[in-house]
Amino acid sequence: MTQAEASAGSEEGADACIRRIIDCPVASTLRARRRRLSDVLFASRLPSGSRKLRSARQAVDTFLAAAGPRLCVIGPNVDADVADWFSDDQASDLLDFSGLGLGMCRDPRRRSLNETWYTTAKAGAELALDVMQTAAPPPWNALIRTHRNALMLRLKPELALRLRRLEIADDAARTMGARVVHLIEGDDPVDDLEAHFRAAGIAVTHDLGPTGRRGAARFVARRDSSADVRAEDAWAAFATAAEKWKPGRLDVEDKAVIVGDLRRKIEFRHSQTVRALLAAATSQGSVLIQPFTRRTSNVVRATGAAAALGAKTLLVRQPQSSQSRTPLAGVRTLLLKQIDQALEFRFTTGQRAAILEGCGAFIVSSLGPSLVLASEISRQFARQRPRFVASVPLGSPFGGLIVSAARAAEAPTVELQTLMIGTSDRDPMPVAERVGVLDDSQRDIFQTRFGVASEQFIFAGHVDIGQNNDRDHHATPPRSVIFASQPLDDVSAAALDMVAAACSALGDVVLSVSPHPDETASDIARSRAILERWPGVASKILPAGGTHSALMDHAVLCTVVSNVAMRAAQHGMPVLIINPGVDVPVDFTRLGVALTAETAEDAKRILSDFFVCGPERQSLEMTREVYFQQNPHLLDHGAADRIITAMAPEDPYWRGKALEQVSRNETRVWMGVSA
């Protein structure tokens, strides 16, 4: 069927096309996609109410009616507006995985935000790295062993995201009794979901949805052939491909090296921490190492910000293969076979599929480049030893790899915590020699969970707080509330509904919703629908990722478990944690910087008290004051200087080397890439 026929709304043609898709068997390995439903639905983006949109929705209705009980899944990296093709009454049959939402377990017996799939992901990643280390020949096995923790930072989230999708999709399919699952995929096919549903006896159909990353290389874990692969040939091809990732010369001798990213404005806390460290280290010679991007605007923004602080910038291409996956197919096949055998008795069929797909993508796109990058940086750090290496934030896969390389070269290293952690296996293990923690409670967690020795801690606090500390001196509307939303599916929706109900009952309250950067268009649409159910509330939805900058324009912060709660407390704002009956990883109420409401009535009572500075707010201010007395570093202006001093004590040699600092405007693109 042609696009012209689809545009004309030819129901006969659409029906014939859909029938061919449903009736045509799809080879799960070769993926021979002859004709896509996207020819009918996604040929172009159509304005609301247009004739083409009505025709497209008719085609959707035809497909859904023919499929019987069905579940439609929008895969990762598909354009968010795909969800608009489905009408409101079809929303319950649609799962949107196009964003990076964390979701939560749907089982009411395990209502926890500690994200149980990360436990499975951690076990799977550890086992997979064991297999890789054992199977790989020198020098790869030694490199995997040396940089194992840094590789975990990249592999574990990959597996966790796939396991999360699997758990939620399986639950949705079982609940509705789906006989057909339709996968709308982008440049990251969800082969693990296909394998799981086929094993469960559920038919699977495919569609290629629109994506802004259509040109990106598609490295996915497909065992295309069962033919035997010679290990010697596979690893030789792997080594040949790895030679193309060799970097160039790195100039960091006796410099303060800060690893971070100044490109993205939405990562306010991370980028401001990097800026503060660069400013503090200017007199001693500072170098910013940050991921390379081909977008000129991003390069200009990052290098310009660093140059304004007197820092040289090294743009490093992140570990991601840009070569054909053919040379890596052999080693991928070898490793996946062995990983599959190791997984056999420890994980379910669906979990094994998710872990294998994630490991396959990791092996092809990240393993080789990551090992080469770490090896080369380590070699050059040993030859040109930096004064120290600081990475922001703790847990960054890119920063962890640089830090791991620096440690191998025996350079001093520190990772700075910007977000609080709790008891979830989602929390990253430190890679650096030292850890800059937020407060004493976080120190205790790192000691207990990861065995970090007391002398390895630096009480860094929020490194950027000195740049914008207007605590107790902000003029705001007295009855205004900002709700910091999070990608927590039903939990975030239930919490917002509680806040909106409380504001409606109080009357004359302005409610602003600040979406999380990882929330999808579907999440934001759901928030808007919730607000529309409470017409008595003057509400609005702010641009995504602007919570920090919008804080000072409101009197009260409400959230489920966002780290922005600590920022609000630092500014003297009352914080209300909305907990609709879930186990949270970080308890801000126990710390003394927030109160908790578990019902809309609780929220109404506490908000009313906050607005008039009643006894509950006064009690909160007292416990908050005690907390900051125990952690005074969270309110001072010297956090960045404190870190620089701890990592690079003053000495004449260090000061002398600072005189040799490069020009303020010097920028180098490393690894042989030109901007």
N, C-alpha and C positions, 0 to 999 in steps of 0.2 A: 504493500500500500504506500502511496506517495504522500508527501507532506501536503501537497495541494488537495488531495482527497480528504485528508484529515481536517485541513482548514475549512473546507467546504462543509464539514460536518456530515460526511457520508456515513450513515449508521450501518449500511450494508457492508461497506468496505472496512469500517472499524470492527464490526463483528467478525468478519472473515479473518482479519489480522489477528485479533485476540484468540480466535479459535486455533489458528496455526500455532500461536505461542503456547497455548494450553496443551494441545495435542502433540506437539513436537517434543520428543524426549531430548533432554539437555545432558550432554556428556559432562560429568562433574569434573573431569580432569582436563579435557581439551577445551571446554567452554566454547563450543561452536554456536555462536549467537547469530543466526541468519537474519532474523527480523525482530526488532525490539518494539515493545509497547511504547517506548519513547518516541517512535515515529509518529504515534498518534497523540501522545500526551505532552511530550516535553521538547517539541521541535523549537519552541520559542517561549519566552516569558510573556504571559498574556495579562493585560490589565483586568481588574475586577469588573464583572458585569459585561465583558465583551462577548461577542458572538463566538469567538474561538474558545473562550473559557467555558461557555455553556456547552459547546460541542465536546470539549475535552472531558468535562464532568460527565456528560452522557456516556462517553466511552468508558470512563471509570465505573459508572453504574453498570454498564453492560458486562464488563469483566467481572465485577464482584458478584453480580447475579449468577453468572455462569459458573463461578468457581465453587459455590456452596459455602459452608462455614470456612472462613478464610482469615488470614492474618497478613497484613501488609507491613513490611519492615523497610524503613528508609535507612540505608546504611551510612557509614561515616563518610564525611567529605562531600556528600550530596548537597547541592544548594538548598538552603533552609526553606525557600519559598515553595518547595515541592509539596509540603504539607497543605498548602492552600488549594491544591487540586482536589482535596477530599472535603466533602461537605461536613457540617458539624455532626450530623447523625452517623457519619462513618468514622468519627474520631476514635471511638472505642475499639475499632478494628485496625488501628494504625499505631505503630511504634516508630518513634522518631529518634534515631541514633546519629543524626547528622552532626550534632555538637559533641562536646566533651563532658557532658553531665556525669556526675558520680552515681546518681541513682541511689537506691537502697534495696535491701532485701524485702520482698513482698510478704514473706511469711510472718504473720503477726506474732508468732512465738519468738521471732528473732528480730524484733523491730529495733535495729541498732544502726547508728551512723558510723560504726567502726568498720564498716565495709568488709564483710566476711570473705568476699571473693579475693581480697588481697592475701589472706592466709593461704588459700590454695595457690595463688599466683607466686607467692614467695617460695612455697615448697616446690612448685614446678620449675621455677627459675633456678633454684639451687641444684635440683637434680639435673636439669639440662646443662648447666655449666660444668657439673661434675663429669657428665658424659663428654662434653666438648673438650675439656681439659685432658681427659684420659685418651680420647681418640686422636687428638691433634698431634702431629709430629713437631719436633723442635723447628723454629723457635716459638711457634704458636702456643704450644702447651705452657711454656714458661710465662709467656705474656698474659695468657688467660689467668694463670695463678696469681701473677703480680697485680693485675688490675681487675681482679674478680669483683670487688665491691663497687667499682665504677661501672662495670658491665651490668651488675645487678640493677643499678639506677636506671639503666636504659631498658633492660629486659622485663623486669617485674611490672612496671606500669603497662607495658604492651600486653602482657598476659592478663593482667587484672581487668583491663578494659574489655578484652574479648570474653573473659569469664563473666563479667558483669552483664554484657549484652546477652550471653547465652542464658544466664539465670532468669533475666527478665523476659526474654522472648519465649523461653520454654514455659514459664509460668503463665504468660498471656495465652499461648497456644493451647495449653491444657485447660485453662479456665473456659475458653470459648469453644473447646472441642473442635479446633480447626482441622480440616481435611487438606487444606492447601495453604502454603506459606509463599507469599510473593515477595521476593527480595528486590528492592530498588537500590542498586549499587552505584557507587562512585568509582574513584580511582583506587579504592581499597576494598576489594571484594570480600564478602563475608563467607568465605568457603567453610569456615568452622560451623556456622549456623546451618548451612546446607547439609553438611555431613551429619550433624546431630539430628536434624529433622528427617532426613532420609532413613537414618537408622531407627527412628521412632515410627516409621511407616507413614509419614506425612509427605504428600507431594510438594515439590518445590518448583516454582517458576521464577523467571529472571527478567529484569528490566535494567537498562542502563540509564540512570538519571543524570541530569545536568550537573556539572561541577566546574568550579572555577579553576580546578587543578587538573584539567583533562590532559594537559601536556606532561604531567609528572610521570616519572617512570613507575611502573606497576610491579613492584617486587613482592610477590606473594608466595606462600609455601605450598606449592603444588608438586606432588610427586608425579611428574608427567610420565615417567617410564619406570617399569619394574625391572628393567635390564640391569645386569650387574655392572658396577662401577669400580674400576681399579683405584684403590686409595692413592697410589703413587701419582697417577695421572690427575686425579681430582685435586690433590693438594698442590701439584705443580701448576695447574691452571689457576688455582687460588692465589699462589705466590706471584704469578705473572700479573694478575689483575691488581694485586696489592701494590705492585711497584708504581702503578699510575697514581697512587694516592700519596706519594712521597712529598713532604713539605719542603719549603725553602729555608733560608737562614732566619734565625730568630734572635733579635737583639734585646736582651733583658738583663744584662750583667749589672748586678748591684742596684737594680731598680725595684720599686714597690709595684708588684704586678697585681692588678685587680681584675678578676674574671667576672664578667657580668654582661648585661644587655641593656643598652640605652635606647633601643629602637622603639619599644612598645610603650606608649603612654599609659595603657591600661594597667601595666604592672607598676603602679605608682610606688609602692613601698620598696620594691626591688630596685627600680631605677634610681630612686632618691638615695638609697643606701649606697649604690655605686658612686653617685655624684659626690656624696659626702666623703667617702673614702678617698676619691681622687683629689678632692680639694684639700683634705688633710695631709696628703702625701706629696703635694706639689713641690714643696721646698726640698724634698728628698729625691725627686725624680720618680714619676709615676707612669705606668704603662697600663692601658686598658686592653685586655684581650676579650673580644666578644665575637659571637657567631657572625659569619659572613652572610650577607644577603645580596641577591642580584638586583634588588630594588634600589634604584639610585636615591630615592627620597629617604629610605631607611639609612643608607650609608651616610648621607649628608647630615641627617639628624644626629646620628650617633657620634660620628667623628667631630662634628662641629661642637657638640656639647662637651666632649672630652677635651678638645683643643682650648675651649674657653676656660677650662680648669687647669691648663698648662700640662696636659697629659698627651703622650703619644698613643696612637691607636693601632693595634694589630688586629685586623679582621681575619678570623680563622674559619675556614670552611668546616662546617660541622660534619661529623662522620656519617656520610651517606653516599653510597655508591651511585655514580652517574653513568656507569658502564653497563653494557648488556649483561643480563643475568646468566647468559649461556656459560661463561667460564666458571660460574659459581654453582651451576646446577649439580655437578658431580659431588662436591663437598657437602652441599645441602642435602642431597639424597643420602649420602653416607651417614651424616650426623642424625638426620631425622629418623632413619631406620633404627639407629641405636637408642635415640631418645624415646621412640615409640615403644621399644621393648622395655625400657626402664619404667615407663609410665603405666604399663599394662595392668599391674595389680594394685596400683595405688590411687587411680583416678577413674571416674566414670567415663563412658564413651564420649559424652559431650565435652567433659573437661579435657580429655585427651585431645579431641579435635581442636579445641580452642588453644591449648598449650602448643600443639604441633604447628598450627598456623602462625601463632605468634613467634615461635622459635624460628620457623622458616623465614619469616619476614626479617627477623633480627639477623639471622645468619647471612642473608643475601645483602641487606642494605647497611648493616651496622657493624657486624663482627670484625670483618677485615679492616675497614677504614678506621674503626675505633682502636684496634690494636696497633696499626701502623702509626696513627696519630700519637697515641700515648708513648710508643717506643721512640719516635723521633723527638717529641718534646722532651722526654726524659733525657735523651742523649744530649740535646742542646742545652737543657738546664744544667746538666753536669759540667758542660764546657763553659757556659756563661751563667753562673749561679745567681739567680735573683736574690734580692735581700729577703723577700718573703713573697708568698702567693696567697691572696685572699679571694675566696669565691663567694658570690652572692647569687641566689640564696643556697643555703644548705639543702642538698638533695637534687640540685640541678644536674641532669645527665651530662651536659656539656662541661659545666664547671667541675663535676666530679672526676671527669677524665683528665682534665688539666691538672687538678690537684693530685690525682694518683700518679701522674707522670712526675710532678714536682717532688713528691715523697720518694719515688724511686731514685731521684737524683739527690736526695737528702737535703732538699731545700725546705726551709720553714714554711708551714702551711696552716691556714685557718679557714674554716667555713662559718659563715654568719647566718644565724637563724633569723628569719623574718616572719615565720608563721609558727604558731604554737602546735605542738604535737601532743598526742595522748597515748592510747594503748592499742591503736590500730596497726596492723602489719603494713598498712599503706605508708607509714612514716619511714623515711629513709635513714639508713645507718650512716653515721659520719664517715667520710673518707679521709679528711684532713687530720693532721697531728693535733690541732687544737680546735675548740668549738666556741664560738661566740654565742652565748645563750641570752634569752630574753629576761628571765627572772630565776629566782631560786627554785620554784616548782619545776621549771624546765630542766634545771641542772639535776635535780633529783631523778627525773625521768630518764635523762641520758645516762646517768650513773647506773640506774637499776636495769634498764633495758639493754644498753649497749656496752656497759662496762667501762665507760669513759672515766679516767682517773681525775680526782679533784684538781690536780695541778694543771690539767689540760684545758680548764674552762677560763673564758674571759667573760665577765658580765658586761656584755655589749649593749643590751637594751635595744631600742630602736635607733639605729645609727642616724636616721634623718630627722629625728624629732626636734632637734635644735633649729631646723630651718623653718618650722611652722608650729610654734608652740604658743597658742593663744589661750591657754587653759584659764577658764573662769573669766575671760574677758571678751566674750563674743555676744553680739546683739542678734537675737533670733526671734522669730515669731513665737510667742509664749505657748501656743497650742499647736505645735507642728511636730510631726513624727516622720522619721525616715525608716523604712523597712529594707534592710540589706538582704536581698534574696540570695538564694544559693541553688545550684543544680542538684536538688535533693528530691526531685519528683513529687510524690504525694505529700511528703513531710513539709516541704516548703509551701505547697499549696494550702495545706491545712493550717500552717502557721499564719500565712497572709490572711486567710479567711477569719481567723481569730482576731487579728489586729484590726481588720476592717470592721468586724462586728463591734469591737470595743469602741472604735472611733465613732461609728454610727450611733451607738447608744449614748456616748458623751455629747455629741453634737458640737458644731463649730470647731472641728479639728481638721487640719490639713495633713493629708497622708501622701507621702512620696514613696514610690517603690523604685529601688535601685537594683537592676538586674546584675547578676554575676557575669563576668566576661565569657564564661563557659556555658551559659544558658543558651538554649536554642530559640529559634523564632516560635516554636510550639510552646516552650516554657513561658515566654513573654506573653503570647496570646492567651495562655491559661491565666496568667496573672491579671491581664486586662479583663478577662471574663469574670474573674472573682470580684474585682473592683466594681464592675457594672452591676453586680448583685446587691451592692450597697450604695444606692444613688444618693443617700443623704450625706455621704462623705465627699469632701472636696479632695479628689485624688488625682495623681498624675504618675506616669512612668518616666523615669529619668533615663538618659543614655546609658548603655551598658558600660560597666567599668568605671563609673564616676563617683562611687560611694565616698571615697576619701575626700575628694574636693567638695562634695555636697554636704558633708557632715556639719560644717559650721553654720549652715543655713537652716538648721533644724534644732528643736529643743530636746528631743528624745530619740534615741536609737533603739529599734527593735530588730532582732535577728534570731536565728536558730542556733548557730554555732560559729558564725563568721569571726575571723580574727580582727575584723574592724571594730569589734566590741572593745578591745584593748586600746585602740587608737582613740575611740570616743571617751573612754575613761581617762586617758591622759589629758584630754581637753576639758575635763570636768563635766562631761555630759552624763546624765543618767541613762543607764542601759537596762533594757528589759529583754531577757531571753525568753523566747516563745518556744515551749517544748510540748508538742502534742503527743506526749507519751512515748518518747524514744530514749534510748541510751546514747548519750553524746560523748565524743572523745575528749572534749575539753570543757570543764565545768567552771565557767566564769563566775557563777554565784558562789562556789566554794572558795574561790580566790578572794572574794569580797568586792568585786568591781561591778556586779550586776545583781538584779533580782530576777526571779523566774516566775512565769505564768504558765499554767498547764491547761487553763480553760479561758474562754472569752470573758467570762465574768471576772476571773483573776486579772486579766489584762486590763479590763475596764477600771477595776478598783485601783490598780497600781498606777496606771496612766493618769487617772484623776488626781492621785496623790502627788505624782511627779509635777503636774502642771501648777499646783498651788504650794509646792515645797512643803509637803506634809510630813508626818512622822516617818513614813517608810523611806522617803527620799533622804531625810536627815540621817536616818540610820545607815542608809547606803553610803552617804558621804563620809560617815565616820569609819566604816569598814574599808572603804576605798582609801582613805587617808592612812590607815594602818598598813595596808598593802604597799602603798608607795613609800612609806617610811622604811619598810623592810627591803624595798627595791628602789632606792633613790636614783639609781642610774637611769631609770626609765624616764625621768623628768629633767635630767641635766642636759647641757648643751655640748658636752665634751665626749660623746660616745665615739665618734670617729677618731679623735686624737688619742683616746684611751686605747683603741685597737692598734693604731700605728705605733704608739709607744711600747705596747706589750710585744709587738712583733718585730720592731726595729728600734731598739734603744739608741739613744743619742751617742755618737762617738765621732772623733775627728775624721776617721776614714770615710764614714758614711756621708758626713757633711762635705768632704772634699769631692767625693764622687758626684754630689748633687750639682756641682759647678759644671760638670760635663753634660748636663741635661740637654736633650735635643730641642730643636725649635718647637715653640708652642703649637705650631700648625702642622707638624709632621704627622703624616698618616701612612702606614704601610699595610698593604693587603698581602697576607701571608699565604703560604701553600700554593704559590704560583698562580693566583687568581687575580685578575684585574677588575677593578670596579667598573 
